[in-house]
Amino acid sequence: MTPALLWSIDQTALPVVGRTEVFPVRRVYCVGRNYIDHIREMREGSERDDPFFFQKPPDAVVATGATVPYPPQTDDLQFEGELVAAIGTEGADLSPRDAVAHVFGFAAGIDLTRRDRQRECREMARPWEAGKSFDHSAPCGPILPADEAAGTLSGELLLSVNDEPRQRTSLELMIWDLPEIVSHLSRSYRIMPGDLIYTGTPAGVAAVHPGDRIRVDITGLPVLTVTIGERETHASQ
């Protein structure tokens, strides 16, 4: 007789500003190379290729105030500060004009990256999962409903490490703006309530170490802060 599989899985959810309800996370999509200065910084790719997407697991999302263990299998953990769009309604094959109506709200986010693993994947023409899709790799702040986020899309992003500014940009400098991002994504995937879209990072990415405190400020949105903890080890290693 096959034994029953008995475990419970807690669904990742984020707080919503001003509401008792939470935002259950379904999928996490990330846009690669969406600021020209970051493309030049990383010395990779055309400056006007169509946007491309990679995914992180939903349980990679951690809320503001968390301590993020320094992950295994890397000596080069880097931050990427980003605007995050939270999807509230289902849609597919959307035009840019229609796409923005499917956005429920916005948050500040960080795409943590094992840069050494990402470079290895790129050099070997392999998927980026080893560099991008690890535990605790998608910190995200509270979600502010879109109708309360006036000025955010024309505002600024500032990421600081230990109170020192490291990344600063206008969100208007994204190569592909939010309606275009959602539209492109909806051509390949049916977007659904609970999806998060990390919209890309500007120049200034760099390594962080245990004890470092990362803060992301985006115009009009709740602040996101996380602290890098001690190196995580796996018993099998």
WOQUI-V912929 format. One record per run of one state. SS is the DSSP state (H for helix, E for strand, C for the rest). FROM is the first residue (numbers start at 1). LEN is the number of residues. Records with the same first field share a line. If there is no record, write none. Layout:
SS->FROM-LEN ; FROM-LEN
//
This chain:
C->1-12 ; 17-5 ; 25-3 ; 33-3 ; 43-9 ; 57-1 ; 64-3 ; 71-6 ; 79-2 ; 88-3 ; 92-4 ; 111-2 ; 124-5 ; 133-5 ; 141-2 ; 149-7 ; 162-2 ; 174-4 ; 189-2 ; 192-4 ; 199-8 ; 208-5 ; 219-5 ; 232-6
E->13-4 ; 22-3 ; 28-5 ; 52-5 ; 61-3 ; 67-4 ; 77-2 ; 81-7 ; 91-1 ; 103-8 ; 113-2 ; 138-3 ; 143-3 ; 156-6 ; 164-7 ; 191-1 ; 196-3 ; 207-1 ; 213-6 ; 224-8
H->36-7 ; 58-3 ; 96-7 ; 115-9 ; 129-4 ; 146-3 ; 171-3 ; 178-11
//
